[in-house]
Amino acid sequence: MTGLMVRRGLRAALATAVMLVALVAGLPGSAHAAVSRGEIQYFWSRVDGEVGKQVSTFAYCPANWSVISAGAGNASLTGLVVLEDGTGVLASGYLSNPGAPYMPVVLGCAPTADLSGVTNVAILVNDHRSPAGTPTTFSATVKCPGGSYAFAGGGYFVNQAGSLSDTATSFLTNAPTPDGHGWTFSATALRGKDKLNVRARCMPLAAAPYIAESEFRIPNGQVSAGGYAVCPFPLVPLSGGVQIPSGGGATVWTEPVDAANPNPRRWYGLGGGNPNATVRVWAVCF
């Protein structure tokens, strides 16, 4: 959604939020993973470019650390996905803020040695229906094995030659499934020309985590809405994301920790679209 300007200091005026927290099971602290909450550290980087043009970048955790969560923003985001070895992410998007023509990327990282039992799931979607080149909504969900929960998920498009697509639009969904066991990614791309890759990592937990959901509606006269999904203390997001079910145009922010307002218990999301469109922000809390 080129031209969408986001002023982070005006977030509170963007929408009136209805906060919903779905408590799936257990009490705070009842979900156990090999990695502890206190081990997760956050690292920021950025890529600069020209407004209206797509930029992309790889961002990495320190040596011997792996990605737990990832986010990006200040752009109409087209892709955000963990690398197969879990050491970093690929992020892409069209820069949309003339006052700040760059895309920041944030990684939540933890020691690789503590991620015991982690597995990867992935899917490739290639729509061969005619006519080729028709804009089509691509959507796919990957599911984790029983007892495991998705984290560090995401997706991206490539063209038939395997290069990053320059025709896919900003994603409308890049988020864990409501039960936390999978990951869904959706966006519009060109049939017969673009291929969708969706990937997530899966971590076994002894008990079901909390699923925190916040819902925001774009008010009349505005082009975006967003806010936080908040984990109950002392839980923190294992993963999180954004969904724009209808009337949306672009995901502009999705991130585990907001650099402007640091709080490790929140996942931030912002989406753009038509008035009255809904933006949902999710967090899987452990």
C-alpha positions as a Markdown table, in Angstrom:
| # | Residue | x | y | z |
|---|---|---|---|---|
| 1 | Met | 0.0 | 0.0 | 0.0 |
| 2 | Thr | 2.4 | 2.6 | -1.3 |
| 3 | Gly | 2.1 | 6.1 | 0.3 |
| 4 | Leu | 0.7 | 4.9 | 3.6 |
| 5 | Met | 2.5 | 7.1 | 6.2 |
| 6 | Val | 2.8 | 5.9 | 9.7 |
| 7 | Arg | 3.7 | 8.2 | 12.7 |
| 8 | Arg | 4.5 | 5.9 | 15.6 |
| 9 | Gly | 3.9 | 8.7 | 18.1 |
| 10 | Leu | 0.2 | 8.9 | 16.9 |
| 11 | Arg | -0.6 | 5.3 | 17.5 |
| 12 | Ala | -3.0 | 5.9 | 20.3 |
| 13 | Ala | -5.2 | 8.1 | 18.0 |
| 14 | Leu | -5.5 | 5.5 | 15.3 |
| 15 | Ala | -8.3 | 3.4 | 16.7 |
| 16 | Thr | -10.3 | 2.4 | 19.6 |
| 17 | Ala | -9.3 | -1.1 | 20.6 |
| 18 | Val | -11.4 | -4.0 | 21.9 |
| 19 | Met | -9.0 | -6.2 | 23.9 |
| 20 | Leu | -9.7 | -9.9 | 23.9 |
| 21 | Val | -7.5 | -12.3 | 25.8 |
| 22 | Ala | -8.3 | -16.0 | 25.3 |
| 23 | Leu | -6.9 | -18.1 | 28.0 |
| 24 | Val | -6.4 | -21.5 | 26.4 |
| 25 | Ala | -5.3 | -23.6 | 29.3 |
| 26 | Gly | -3.3 | -23.6 | 32.5 |
| 27 | Leu | -2.1 | -20.8 | 34.7 |
| 28 | Pro | 0.8 | -18.3 | 34.0 |
| 29 | Gly | 4.0 | -20.2 | 34.1 |
| 30 | Ser | 2.4 | -23.6 | 33.4 |
| 31 | Ala | 3.8 | -23.9 | 29.9 |
| 32 | His | 7.4 | -25.2 | 29.9 |
| 33 | Ala | 10.0 | -25.0 | 27.1 |
| 34 | Ala | 13.7 | -25.7 | 27.0 |
| 35 | Val | 14.4 | -22.0 | 26.5 |
| 36 | Ser | 13.5 | -19.8 | 29.4 |
| 37 | Arg | 11.8 | -16.4 | 29.1 |
| 38 | Gly | 14.7 | -14.6 | 30.5 |
| 39 | Glu | 17.1 | -15.9 | 27.9 |
| 40 | Ile | 15.4 | -14.1 | 25.0 |
| 41 | Gln | 17.3 | -11.1 | 23.8 |
| 42 | Tyr | 16.3 | -8.6 | 21.1 |
| 43 | Phe | 18.5 | -7.3 | 18.2 |
| 44 | Trp | 17.6 | -4.5 | 15.7 |
| 45 | Ser | 18.9 | -3.7 | 12.2 |
| 46 | Arg | 17.5 | -1.8 | 9.3 |
| 47 | Val | 17.6 | -1.5 | 5.5 |
| 48 | Asp | 17.4 | 1.9 | 3.8 |
| 49 | Gly | 15.9 | 2.6 | 0.3 |
| 50 | Glu | 13.6 | 4.7 | -1.8 |
| 51 | Val | 9.9 | 5.3 | -1.0 |
| 52 | Gly | 7.7 | 3.2 | -3.2 |
| 53 | Lys | 10.4 | 0.6 | -3.9 |
| 54 | Gln | 10.8 | -2.8 | -2.4 |
| 55 | Val | 13.7 | -3.4 | -0.1 |
| 56 | Ser | 14.8 | -6.8 | 1.3 |
| 57 | Thr | 17.4 | -7.8 | 3.9 |
| 58 | Phe | 18.7 | -10.8 | 5.8 |
| 59 | Ala | 19.0 | -10.3 | 9.6 |
| 60 | Tyr | 20.8 | -12.7 | 11.9 |
| 61 | Cys | 21.1 | -13.7 | 15.6 |
| 62 | Pro | 24.5 | -13.8 | 17.1 |
| 63 | Ala | 26.6 | -16.9 | 16.6 |
| 64 | Asn | 25.2 | -20.0 | 18.3 |
| 65 | Trp | 21.9 | -18.3 | 18.9 |
| 66 | Ser | 18.6 | -18.9 | 17.0 |
| 67 | Val | 15.5 | -16.9 | 16.1 |
| 68 | Ile | 12.5 | -17.2 | 18.5 |
| 69 | Ser | 10.5 | -14.3 | 17.0 |
| 70 | Ala | 10.9 | -11.7 | 14.3 |
| 71 | Gly | 9.3 | -8.5 | 13.2 |
| 72 | Ala | 9.6 | -5.6 | 10.7 |
| 73 | Gly | 7.8 | -2.4 | 10.0 |
| 74 | Asn | 7.6 | 1.1 | 8.5 |
| 75 | Ala | 6.8 | -0.5 | 5.2 |
| 76 | Ser | 4.1 | -2.4 | 3.3 |
| 77 | Leu | 5.5 | -5.7 | 4.3 |
| 78 | Thr | 5.6 | -8.4 | 1.6 |
| 79 | Gly | 7.7 | -11.1 | 3.3 |
| 80 | Leu | 9.0 | -12.1 | 6.7 |
| 81 | Val | 10.2 | -15.6 | 7.3 |
| 82 | Val | 12.8 | -17.5 | 9.4 |
| 83 | Leu | 15.7 | -19.1 | 7.5 |
| 84 | Glu | 15.7 | -22.9 | 7.4 |
| 85 | Asp | 18.6 | -23.2 | 9.9 |
| 86 | Gly | 16.9 | -20.8 | 12.3 |
| 87 | Thr | 19.8 | -18.4 | 12.5 |
| 88 | Gly | 18.1 | -15.4 | 10.9 |
| 89 | Val | 15.2 | -14.1 | 8.8 |
| 90 | Leu | 14.5 | -12.7 | 5.4 |
| 91 | Ala | 12.4 | -9.5 | 5.5 |
| 92 | Ser | 11.0 | -7.5 | 2.5 |
| 93 | Gly | 8.6 | -4.7 | 2.0 |
| 94 | Tyr | 7.8 | -1.5 | 0.0 |
| 95 | Leu | 8.9 | 1.6 | 1.8 |
| 96 | Ser | 6.0 | 3.9 | 2.5 |
| 97 | Asn | 7.1 | 6.7 | 4.9 |
| 98 | Pro | 8.8 | 9.6 | 3.1 |
| 99 | Gly | 10.0 | 11.0 | 6.5 |
| 100 | Ala | 11.8 | 7.8 | 7.3 |
| 101 | Pro | 12.6 | 5.7 | 4.2 |
| 102 | Tyr | 13.9 | 2.6 | 5.9 |
| 103 | Met | 12.6 | -0.8 | 7.2 |
| 104 | Pro | 13.6 | -1.8 | 10.7 |
| 105 | Val | 13.9 | -5.5 | 11.5 |
| 106 | Val | 13.9 | -6.9 | 15.1 |
| 107 | Leu | 14.9 | -10.5 | 16.1 |
| 108 | Gly | 14.2 | -12.2 | 19.4 |
| 109 | Cys | 17.0 | -14.7 | 19.9 |
| 110 | Ala | 17.9 | -17.4 | 22.3 |
| 111 | Pro | 20.8 | -19.8 | 22.7 |
| 112 | Thr | 20.6 | -22.6 | 20.1 |
| 113 | Ala | 21.7 | -25.2 | 22.7 |
| 114 | Asp | 18.5 | -24.6 | 24.7 |
| 115 | Leu | 16.1 | -25.2 | 21.8 |
| 116 | Ser | 15.8 | -29.0 | 22.3 |
| 117 | Gly | 13.1 | -30.8 | 20.3 |
| 118 | Val | 12.6 | -28.0 | 17.8 |
| 119 | Thr | 11.4 | -29.0 | 14.3 |
| 120 | Asn | 10.7 | -27.2 | 11.1 |
| 121 | Val | 7.5 | -27.3 | 9.0 |
| 122 | Ala | 7.1 | -25.8 | 5.5 |
| 123 | Ile | 4.9 | -25.7 | 2.5 |
| 124 | Leu | 5.2 | -24.4 | -1.1 |
| 125 | Val | 2.2 | -23.2 | -3.0 |
| 126 | Asn | 2.3 | -22.8 | -6.8 |
| 127 | Asp | -1.0 | -21.8 | -8.6 |
| 128 | His | -0.9 | -23.0 | -12.2 |
| 129 | Arg | -4.4 | -22.1 | -13.2 |
| 130 | Ser | -5.0 | -20.0 | -16.3 |
| 131 | Pro | -4.6 | -17.3 | -17.2 |
| 132 | Ala | -1.1 | -16.8 | -15.9 |
| 133 | Gly | -0.5 | -13.4 | -14.4 |
| 134 | Thr | -3.9 | -13.1 | -12.8 |
| 135 | Pro | -3.8 | -11.5 | -9.3 |
| 136 | Thr | -4.8 | -14.2 | -6.8 |
| 137 | Thr | -5.0 | -14.5 | -3.1 |
| 138 | Phe | -2.5 | -17.1 | -2.0 |
| 139 | Ser | -3.0 | -18.6 | 1.5 |
| 140 | Ala | -1.3 | -21.5 | 3.3 |
| 141 | Thr | -1.1 | -22.9 | 6.8 |
| 142 | Val | 1.7 | -25.1 | 8.2 |
| 143 | Lys | 0.9 | -27.3 | 11.2 |
| 144 | Cys | 3.2 | -28.4 | 14.0 |
| 145 | Pro | 3.4 | -32.0 | 15.4 |
| 146 | Gly | 1.1 | -32.8 | 18.4 |
| 147 | Gly | 2.3 | -31.1 | 21.6 |
| 148 | Ser | 4.4 | -28.5 | 19.7 |
| 149 | Tyr | 3.6 | -24.8 | 19.1 |
| 150 | Ala | 4.6 | -22.6 | 16.2 |
| 151 | Phe | 7.1 | -19.8 | 16.5 |
| 152 | Ala | 9.3 | -17.8 | 14.2 |
| 153 | Gly | 6.9 | -18.4 | 11.4 |
| 154 | Gly | 6.3 | -16.5 | 8.2 |
| 155 | Gly | 6.2 | -16.5 | 4.4 |
| 156 | Tyr | 7.5 | -14.9 | 1.3 |
| 157 | Phe | 7.0 | -15.1 | -2.5 |
| 158 | Val | 9.5 | -16.0 | -5.2 |
| 159 | Asn | 9.1 | -15.9 | -9.0 |
| 160 | Gln | 9.4 | -18.9 | -11.2 |
| 161 | Ala | 13.2 | -18.4 | -11.4 |
| 162 | Gly | 13.5 | -18.5 | -7.6 |
| 163 | Ser | 14.2 | -14.8 | -7.0 |
| 164 | Leu | 12.3 | -12.7 | -4.6 |
| 165 | Ser | 9.0 | -11.6 | -6.2 |
| 166 | Asp | 8.5 | -8.0 | -7.1 |
| 167 | Thr | 4.8 | -8.4 | -7.9 |
| 168 | Ala | 3.4 | -9.8 | -4.6 |
| 169 | Thr | 1.5 | -7.3 | -2.4 |
| 170 | Ser | 1.7 | -6.8 | 1.3 |
| 171 | Phe | 0.6 | -9.7 | 3.3 |
| 172 | Leu | -2.8 | -9.7 | 4.9 |
| 173 | Thr | -2.1 | -12.6 | 7.4 |
| 174 | Asn | 1.2 | -13.5 | 8.9 |
| 175 | Ala | 0.4 | -15.0 | 12.3 |
| 176 | Pro | 0.1 | -18.1 | 14.4 |
| 177 | Thr | -3.2 | -20.0 | 14.1 |
| 178 | Pro | -5.7 | -19.4 | 16.9 |
| 179 | Asp | -4.7 | -22.6 | 18.7 |
| 180 | Gly | -1.0 | -21.8 | 18.4 |
| 181 | His | -0.2 | -25.1 | 16.7 |
| 182 | Gly | 0.4 | -23.7 | 13.2 |
| 183 | Trp | 1.2 | -20.6 | 11.1 |
| 184 | Thr | -0.8 | -18.9 | 8.4 |
| 185 | Phe | 0.4 | -16.6 | 5.7 |
| 186 | Ser | -1.7 | -14.9 | 3.0 |
| 187 | Ala | -1.2 | -12.2 | 0.3 |
| 188 | Thr | -2.1 | -11.4 | -3.2 |
| 189 | Ala | 0.4 | -12.4 | -5.9 |
| 190 | Leu | 0.3 | -13.4 | -9.6 |
| 191 | Arg | -1.0 | -16.8 | -10.6 |
| 192 | Gly | 1.5 | -18.9 | -12.6 |
| 193 | Lys | 4.3 | -16.4 | -11.9 |
| 194 | Asp | 4.7 | -16.3 | -8.1 |
| 195 | Lys | 5.2 | -19.1 | -5.6 |
| 196 | Leu | 4.4 | -18.9 | -1.9 |
| 197 | Asn | 6.7 | -20.3 | 0.7 |
| 198 | Val | 5.4 | -20.6 | 4.3 |
| 199 | Arg | 7.7 | -21.9 | 7.1 |
| 200 | Ala | 7.6 | -22.1 | 10.9 |
| 201 | Arg | 9.5 | -23.7 | 13.7 |
| 202 | Cys | 7.8 | -25.9 | 16.3 |
| 203 | Met | 8.6 | -26.1 | 20.0 |
| 204 | Pro | 7.2 | -28.7 | 22.4 |
| 205 | Leu | 5.5 | -27.2 | 25.4 |
| 206 | Ala | 4.3 | -29.2 | 28.5 |
| 207 | Ala | 1.1 | -27.2 | 28.6 |
| 208 | Ala | -1.0 | -25.1 | 26.2 |
| 209 | Pro | 0.1 | -21.5 | 26.2 |
| 210 | Tyr | -2.1 | -18.4 | 26.5 |
| 211 | Ile | -3.3 | -17.0 | 23.2 |
| 212 | Ala | -3.7 | -13.2 | 23.5 |
| 213 | Glu | -5.7 | -11.4 | 20.8 |
| 214 | Ser | -6.4 | -7.7 | 20.3 |
| 215 | Glu | -8.8 | -6.4 | 17.7 |
| 216 | Phe | -8.7 | -2.9 | 16.2 |
| 217 | Arg | -11.0 | -1.2 | 13.7 |
| 218 | Ile | -9.9 | 1.4 | 11.2 |
| 219 | Pro | -12.0 | 4.5 | 11.9 |
| 220 | Asn | -13.6 | 6.7 | 9.3 |
| 221 | Gly | -11.1 | 9.2 | 7.9 |
| 222 | Gln | -8.1 | 7.0 | 8.8 |
| 223 | Val | -6.1 | 4.6 | 6.8 |
| 224 | Ser | -4.6 | 2.4 | 9.5 |
| 225 | Ala | -5.2 | 0.9 | 12.9 |
| 226 | Gly | -3.2 | -1.2 | 15.3 |
| 227 | Gly | -1.9 | -1.8 | 18.8 |
| 228 | Tyr | -0.8 | -4.5 | 21.2 |
| 229 | Ala | -1.6 | -8.1 | 22.1 |
| 230 | Val | -0.5 | -8.3 | 25.7 |
| 231 | Cys | 0.7 | -11.5 | 27.5 |
| 232 | Pro | -0.4 | -11.8 | 31.2 |
| 233 | Phe | 2.5 | -11.4 | 33.6 |
| 234 | Pro | 5.0 | -13.2 | 33.7 |
| 235 | Leu | 4.5 | -14.6 | 30.2 |
| 236 | Val | 6.1 | -13.3 | 27.1 |
| 237 | Pro | 5.3 | -14.0 | 23.4 |
| 238 | Leu | 6.7 | -17.1 | 21.9 |
| 239 | Ser | 5.4 | -15.9 | 18.6 |
| 240 | Gly | 2.9 | -13.4 | 17.3 |
| 241 | Gly | 1.5 | -11.7 | 14.2 |
| 242 | Val | -1.1 | -9.7 | 12.3 |
| 243 | Gln | -4.3 | -10.6 | 10.5 |
| 244 | Ile | -6.5 | -8.3 | 8.4 |
| 245 | Pro | -9.6 | -10.5 | 7.6 |
| 246 | Ser | -11.3 | -8.1 | 5.2 |
| 247 | Gly | -11.1 | -4.7 | 3.7 |
| 248 | Gly | -7.4 | -4.5 | 4.4 |
| 249 | Gly | -4.6 | -3.4 | 2.2 |
| 250 | Ala | -1.2 | -3.8 | 4.0 |
| 251 | Thr | 0.5 | -5.0 | 7.1 |
| 252 | Val | 2.8 | -2.1 | 8.1 |
| 253 | Trp | 4.2 | -3.3 | 11.4 |
| 254 | Thr | 4.5 | -6.7 | 13.2 |
| 255 | Glu | 7.1 | -7.0 | 15.9 |
| 256 | Pro | 7.7 | -8.7 | 19.3 |
| 257 | Val | 9.2 | -5.6 | 21.0 |
| 258 | Asp | 8.4 | -2.1 | 20.1 |
| 259 | Ala | 11.8 | -0.2 | 20.1 |
| 260 | Ala | 10.0 | 3.1 | 20.9 |
| 261 | Asn | 8.1 | 1.6 | 23.9 |
| 262 | Pro | 10.0 | -1.6 | 25.0 |
| 263 | Asn | 7.9 | -4.1 | 26.8 |
| 264 | Pro | 8.8 | -7.9 | 26.3 |
| 265 | Arg | 5.2 | -8.9 | 27.2 |
| 266 | Arg | 3.6 | -7.3 | 24.1 |
| 267 | Trp | 3.3 | -8.0 | 20.4 |
| 268 | Tyr | 2.7 | -4.9 | 18.2 |
| 269 | Gly | 0.9 | -4.9 | 14.9 |
| 270 | Leu | -0.4 | -2.2 | 12.5 |
| 271 | Gly | -2.4 | -2.6 | 9.4 |
| 272 | Gly | -3.7 | -0.3 | 6.7 |
| 273 | Gly | -6.9 | -0.6 | 4.6 |
| 274 | Asn | -10.4 | 0.7 | 4.2 |
| 275 | Pro | -12.4 | 2.4 | 7.0 |
| 276 | Asn | -14.1 | -0.2 | 9.3 |
| 277 | Ala | -11.6 | -2.9 | 8.3 |
| 278 | Thr | -10.5 | -5.0 | 11.2 |
| 279 | Val | -6.9 | -5.6 | 12.2 |
| 280 | Arg | -6.2 | -8.5 | 14.6 |
| 281 | Val | -2.9 | -8.8 | 16.6 |
| 282 | Trp | -2.0 | -12.2 | 18.1 |
| 283 | Ala | 0.5 | -13.4 | 20.6 |
| 284 | Val | 1.2 | -17.0 | 21.7 |
| 285 | Cys | 2.4 | -16.5 | 25.3 |
| 286 | Phe | 4.6 | -18.9 | 27.2 |
